[in-house]
Amino acid sequence: MVKRDKQELWNKLKVIASEDIGPANPMMPVIIETLEKQYFDARKRRSDAHRLFLANAVVILVRSRKSRIVDDLLNIVYGQIQHGDKKLPVPDYALDMHTSRGKRKGRSYDHFFSEGTKLSNEVFENPYTKKAKEILIKHGGLMSEFKRKRKVAQDNQSIQEDFVIKEVL
């Protein structure tokens, strides 16, 4: 089998993991990707163990519980969009301060915490929610690490410039 064919085979196995199995076994895509890596690593080492990883992938895909819910949803959503049957509405609760429409509506962290953070099927109580809400409402959103470092650098630059100006005067 040519390398391109091997890669196409693994690509098809990865599609099966999401298209035919999906949430019935939600770790399956990760498992298949791991087996693919092990397969190609073994081939590089010229180890016959590569066949084991391929066989394992096929067996667990065949024996897994199945659900086509992801593929069916994908076909509905993109089918409606592509064929102009329907523009999918964005529910009002999803328009929070992270979206331009939510910003135009003046949505704040209060709305975000009352509507945007609601979860269905939450498995356990989150002991951090109350404190996180207090911090975000008091101080606003958190900066990304990149933006925070840039701000610190700009603040330091400004302090140095102020110091130089005072020294010159």
C-alpha positions in Angstrom: 0.0 0.0 0.0 1.3 3.5 -1.0 1.7 6.0 1.8 -1.0 8.2 0.3 -3.4 5.2 0.4 -2.5 4.5 4.0 -3.2 8.1 4.9 -6.5 8.0 3.0 -7.4 4.8 5.0 -6.7 6.5 8.3 -8.6 9.6 7.2 -11.7 7.4 6.5 -11.4 5.7 9.9 -11.3 9.2 11.5 -14.5 10.2 9.6 -16.2 7.0 10.7 -15.3 7.8 14.3 -17.2 11.1 14.1 -19.8 10.4 11.4 -21.0 6.9 12.4 -20.1 6.8 16.1 -20.0 10.4 17.4 -21.4 10.9 20.9 -22.3 7.3 21.3 -18.6 6.9 22.1 -17.2 10.5 22.3 -13.6 9.5 22.9 -13.4 7.4 19.7 -11.9 10.2 17.5 -9.1 10.7 20.0 -8.5 6.9 20.2 -8.4 6.6 16.4 -6.0 9.6 16.1 -3.7 8.0 18.7 -3.7 4.7 17.0 -2.9 6.4 13.7 0.1 8.1 15.3 1.2 4.8 16.7 0.8 3.2 13.3 2.9 5.7 11.5 5.5 5.8 14.3 5.8 2.0 14.1 6.2 2.1 10.3 9.0 4.6 10.7 10.7 2.2 13.1 10.1 -0.6 10.5 8.1 -2.5 13.2 5.5 -5.0 12.2 3.5 -3.7 15.2 2.0 -1.1 12.9 -0.5 -3.8 11.8 -1.7 -4.1 15.4 -2.7 -0.5 15.6 -4.6 -0.6 12.3 -6.4 -3.8 13.3 -7.2 -2.4 16.7 -8.7 0.7 15.1 -10.9 -1.3 12.8 -12.1 -3.7 15.6 -13.0 -0.9 18.0 -14.8 1.1 15.3 -16.8 -2.0 14.3 -17.7 -3.0 17.9 -18.5 0.5 19.2 -21.9 1.8 19.8 -23.1 4.0 17.0 -25.0 7.2 16.4 -25.3 9.3 13.3 -26.7 12.3 15.2 -23.7 14.5 14.3 -23.8 13.8 10.6 -27.6 14.2 10.5 -27.4 17.6 12.3 -24.6 18.7 10.0 -26.7 17.8 6.9 -29.7 19.7 8.2 -27.8 22.9 9.2 -25.6 23.1 6.1 -28.4 21.9 3.8 -30.7 24.7 5.0 -27.9 27.3 4.7 -26.7 26.1 1.3 -30.2 25.8 -0.2 -31.5 29.0 1.2 -34.4 27.3 2.9 -33.8 29.0 6.2 -31.4 31.2 8.0 -30.8 29.7 11.4 -31.9 32.1 14.1 -29.5 33.0 17.0 -31.5 32.8 20.2 -31.6 36.0 22.3 -29.9 34.4 25.3 -26.8 33.7 23.1 -26.4 37.4 22.4 -24.1 38.4 25.2 -21.3 40.9 25.6 -19.0 38.6 23.6 -21.1 39.2 20.4 -21.5 42.5 18.4 -25.3 42.2 18.6 -25.1 41.6 22.3 -22.8 44.6 22.8 -25.4 46.8 20.8 -28.0 45.6 23.2 -25.8 46.6 26.1 -25.4 43.1 27.5 -23.1 42.8 30.5 -21.7 40.1 32.8 -25.1 40.2 34.6 -26.8 38.9 31.5 -24.0 36.5 30.8 -24.2 34.9 34.2 -28.0 34.8 34.2 -28.4 33.5 30.7 -25.2 32.7 28.9 -23.7 30.3 31.4 -26.7 28.1 32.0 -25.8 24.4 31.5 -28.0 21.4 30.9 -26.9 18.1 32.4 -24.3 19.7 34.6 -22.8 16.7 36.5 -21.7 18.4 39.7 -21.9 21.7 41.5 -19.2 24.1 40.6 -17.6 25.6 43.7 -15.9 28.4 41.7 -18.9 30.0 39.9 -19.8 32.5 42.6 -16.2 33.8 43.0 -15.6 33.9 39.2 -18.8 35.9 38.8 -17.8 38.4 41.5 -14.3 38.9 39.9 -15.7 39.3 36.4 -18.4 41.7 37.3 -16.1 43.8 39.5 -13.1 43.9 37.1 -14.5 42.9 33.7 -13.2 40.2 31.4 -9.8 38.6 31.7 -7.1 39.6 29.2 -5.4 36.9 27.2 -1.8 36.2 28.3 -0.5 37.9 25.1 -2.5 41.1 25.7 -1.6 41.1 29.4 2.1 40.9 28.6 1.8 43.6 26.0 0.0 45.9 28.5 2.7 45.3 31.1 5.4 46.1 28.6 3.5 49.3 27.5 3.1 50.3 31.2 6.8 49.7 31.8 7.7 51.7 28.7 5.5 54.6 29.9 7.1 54.5 33.4 10.5 54.6 31.8 9.5 57.5 29.6 8.1 59.4 32.6 11.3 58.7 34.5 13.5 60.0 31.6 11.4 63.1 31.3 11.6 63.9 35.0 15.4 63.3 34.9 15.8 65.7 31.9 13.6 68.4 33.6 
